[in-house]
């Protein structure tokens, strides 16, 4: 019966790949988990809401969620005001090939070493804009961002 606990994760991964949307896929996985605990149509939805409320009632979870949304909003404001375009313009004057873009991504990890989640929120939009100037595959860029998002241990 232990294999049943893997089903929501498989559903989340499949839904995320199919829809290319992470948050709705995660919500769908919670709904599947609720119905696995109690298959009745109403009780399964009640169980799903209980799971969500338990997760949101944890103070640590709320702090992380609020901080990441606030930080993402700040990055969005920087992007809307043209800050990312200005940085990309300045960076592309010095960086002309894929290797230079990857080195920039790696060096930026030094400034964001304290929290790997910052790195994804900050470096992602910059490097996405950089891809328009410097030809590189999305997969290569994602790999570099993901590997530099690993916390450093001193």
C-alpha positions as CSV (number, residue, x, y, z in Angstrom):
1,X,0.0,0.0,0.0
2,X,3.1,2.3,0.2
3,X,3.2,2.8,-3.5
4,X,-0.1,4.8,-3.3
5,X,1.8,7.7,-1.7
6,X,3.8,8.1,-4.9
7,X,0.7,8.6,-7.1
8,X,0.2,12.3,-6.3
9,X,3.9,13.0,-7.2
10,X,3.5,11.2,-10.5
11,X,0.3,13.1,-11.2
12,X,2.1,16.5,-10.4
13,X,5.0,15.7,-12.7
14,X,2.8,14.5,-15.5
15,X,0.5,17.5,-15.2
16,X,3.4,20.0,-15.1
17,X,5.0,18.5,-18.2
18,X,1.7,18.4,-20.0
19,X,0.4,21.9,-19.0
20,X,3.8,23.6,-18.4
21,X,2.1,25.2,-15.4
22,X,3.6,24.3,-12.0
23,X,1.2,25.8,-9.5
24,X,-2.0,24.3,-11.0
25,X,-0.2,21.0,-11.3
26,X,0.7,21.1,-7.6
27,X,-2.9,21.9,-6.7
28,X,-4.1,19.0,-8.9
29,X,-1.7,16.7,-7.0
30,X,-3.2,17.8,-3.7
31,X,-6.7,17.1,-5.0
32,X,-5.6,13.6,-6.1
33,X,-4.0,13.0,-2.7
34,X,-7.3,14.1,-1.0
35,X,-9.3,11.7,-3.1
36,X,-6.8,8.9,-2.4
37,X,-7.3,9.4,1.3
38,X,-11.1,9.5,1.0
39,X,-12.6,8.6,-2.4
40,X,-16.1,10.0,-1.6
41,X,-16.7,13.0,-3.9
42,X,-17.4,15.4,-1.0
43,X,-15.1,14.0,1.6
44,X,-12.2,13.9,-0.9
45,X,-12.6,17.6,-1.5
46,X,-12.9,18.3,2.2
47,X,-9.7,16.4,2.8
48,X,-8.0,18.4,0.0
49,X,-9.0,21.7,1.7
50,X,-7.7,20.3,5.1
51,X,-4.3,19.6,3.4
52,X,-4.2,23.1,2.0
53,X,-5.2,24.7,5.3
54,X,-2.7,22.7,7.3
55,X,0.1,23.8,4.9
56,X,-1.0,27.4,5.1
57,X,-1.3,27.4,8.9
58,X,2.4,26.7,9.3
59,X,4.1,30.0,10.1
60,X,7.4,28.9,8.3
61,X,5.5,28.1,5.1
62,X,3.7,31.4,5.2
63,X,6.9,33.4,5.7
64,X,8.5,31.6,2.7
65,X,5.5,32.1,0.5
66,X,5.1,35.8,1.4
67,X,8.8,36.5,1.0
68,X,9.1,34.8,-2.4
69,X,6.0,36.6,-3.7
70,X,7.3,39.9,-2.5
71,X,10.7,39.3,-4.0
72,X,9.2,38.2,-7.2
73,X,7.1,41.4,-7.3
74,X,10.3,43.4,-6.8
75,X,11.9,41.6,-9.7
76,X,8.8,42.2,-11.8
77,X,9.0,45.9,-11.0
78,X,12.7,46.0,-12.0
79,X,11.8,44.2,-15.2
80,X,8.9,46.5,-16.0
81,X,11.0,49.6,-15.4
82,X,13.6,48.4,-17.8
83,X,16.3,47.4,-15.3
84,X,16.7,44.0,-16.7
85,X,17.0,45.3,-20.3
86,X,19.6,47.8,-19.2
87,X,21.6,45.1,-17.4
88,X,21.4,42.8,-20.4
89,X,22.4,45.6,-22.7
90,X,25.5,46.3,-20.6
91,X,26.3,42.7,-20.2
92,X,26.0,41.8,-23.9
93,X,28.4,44.6,-24.7
94,X,31.0,42.5,-22.8
95,X,29.6,39.0,-23.4
96,X,29.5,37.8,-27.0
97,X,29.3,34.0,-26.7
98,X,27.6,31.3,-24.8
99,X,30.5,30.6,-22.6
100,X,30.5,34.2,-21.3
101,X,26.8,34.0,-20.6
102,X,27.3,30.8,-18.6
103,X,30.2,32.4,-16.7
104,X,28.0,35.4,-15.9
105,X,25.3,33.0,-14.5
106,X,27.9,31.2,-12.4
107,X,29.4,34.5,-11.1
108,X,25.9,35.8,-10.2
109,X,25.6,32.8,-7.9
110,X,28.2,34.4,-5.6
111,X,25.9,37.3,-4.9
112,X,22.9,35.0,-4.2
113,X,24.6,32.2,-2.4
114,X,22.5,32.6,0.8
115,X,19.3,31.5,-0.8
116,X,19.1,29.3,-3.9
117,X,15.4,30.3,-4.5
118,X,16.6,33.9,-5.0
119,X,18.9,32.7,-7.7
120,X,16.1,31.2,-9.8
121,X,13.9,34.3,-9.4
122,X,16.6,36.8,-10.2
123,X,18.9,35.1,-12.7
124,X,16.0,33.5,-14.7
125,X,14.6,36.7,-16.2
126,X,18.0,38.2,-16.8
127,X,19.3,35.1,-18.7
128,X,16.0,34.7,-20.5
129,X,16.5,38.2,-21.9
130,X,20.2,37.4,-22.6
131,X,19.1,34.5,-24.7
132,X,17.8,36.9,-27.3
133,X,21.2,38.4,-27.7
134,X,23.5,35.4,-27.2
135,X,22.3,32.1,-28.9
136,X,22.0,29.3,-26.3
137,X,19.5,26.5,-25.7
138,X,16.9,26.7,-23.0
139,X,18.1,23.4,-21.6
140,X,21.7,24.5,-21.3
141,X,20.6,27.7,-19.5
142,X,18.3,25.8,-17.2
143,X,21.0,23.3,-16.4
144,X,23.5,26.1,-15.4
145,X,20.9,27.9,-13.3
146,X,19.8,24.7,-11.6
147,X,23.4,23.6,-10.8
148,X,24.3,27.0,-9.5
149,X,21.1,27.0,-7.3
150,X,22.7,24.3,-5.2
151,X,23.7,25.8,-1.9
152,X,27.3,26.2,-1.2
153,X,28.7,24.7,2.0
154,X,31.6,26.4,3.6
